[in-house]
Amino acid sequence: MAKRTTICAGIDTGKRKLDVALDGSSEQLQVENTAEGYTTLLEWLRRHKVKRVGIEASGGYEQAIVAELRHKRFVVVVFQPAQVRAYAKYRGQRAKNDRIDAALIAACTTAVSKIHPAPDARLLPLAGQLTLIDQIGEDIARFKNRLESCRDARIQRLWKEDIARLAKRERLEFKALVAAIREHRDLAVRLDLIYSVGGAGLPTAVAVLVRMPEIGQINREQAAALAGLAPYDDDSGEQIGARRINGGRKRLRQALYAAALAASFRWNPQLIALYKRLIAAGKGHKRALVACARKLLIFINTVVARGTPWQADVSAAASVA
């Protein structure tokens, strides 16, 4: 019997062009990164009976074509640039241009053994709005730093006006984001479950919901790794290196760390007890906070997986009191 194979294609994304290649074939295509180019690309993929398409993340330029391919029922694998370059090193490939990269991505797509389901399409615009809110907060912090070092009364007044204007915009955007989430019943239920966890305020709950669609469907180790809160070994032979966190989703990790900072001192009795125990054991302040952030995420993941609101550990609360 003939062996059935999945025909894979790879797309190297540019700001204006898409370079496309088939794995195991010399045929290639270049189209505009526009709606008209997508039509030509889809016809070409169907003509070659392509079922799986790999594409490298490229600063957001890939989002439109990824959405279009998934809408047309293609299986799409989105690679991080580091993954593609690591595969090139594995193959001993040093040359690099758009056509070569497209063929490399196609080969990388064929080599993938596990295909993750496509993320919830409803969360993509919500993620963009949440990023806007985060960036407004960063601008406010920048203006506050400038205000601290400014001695001119007129310039101070200008900075204060900008801070007030941005703070108002931040509140309005966050309110609109929560309203958009609550338009979907399943997302609203998940948001309330996350918000029920002690120490997870509404901004943290929104960040986890939007930036980790997998919450409640993965185990605790996977959740910590995705958030960049998992400590990795650094051992070799008789040398035992320090465990360090690495990788993960930066903005999600920042939100959880900020939440853990307050929760481990005031809001969550279990995290308060964990922080005190780690400090007593000689761990540094930041290492203890990272452990608390990881534990907070584990609590959230468990609550969403069970589908029941958070209930604080009464014995832990009593010991802290």
PyMOL commands that set and color helices and strands:
alter all, ss='L'
color gray80, all
select helices_A, chain A and resi 35-47+63-71+81-90+98-111+123-149+153-182+185-195+202-211+220-226+250-267+269-280+285-306+314-320
alter helices_A, ss='H'
color red, helices_A
select strands_A, chain A and resi 8-13+17-22+28-32+52-56+75-79+231-232+235-236+239-240+244-245
alter strands_A, ss='S'
color yellow, strands_A
deselect
rebuild
show_as cartoon
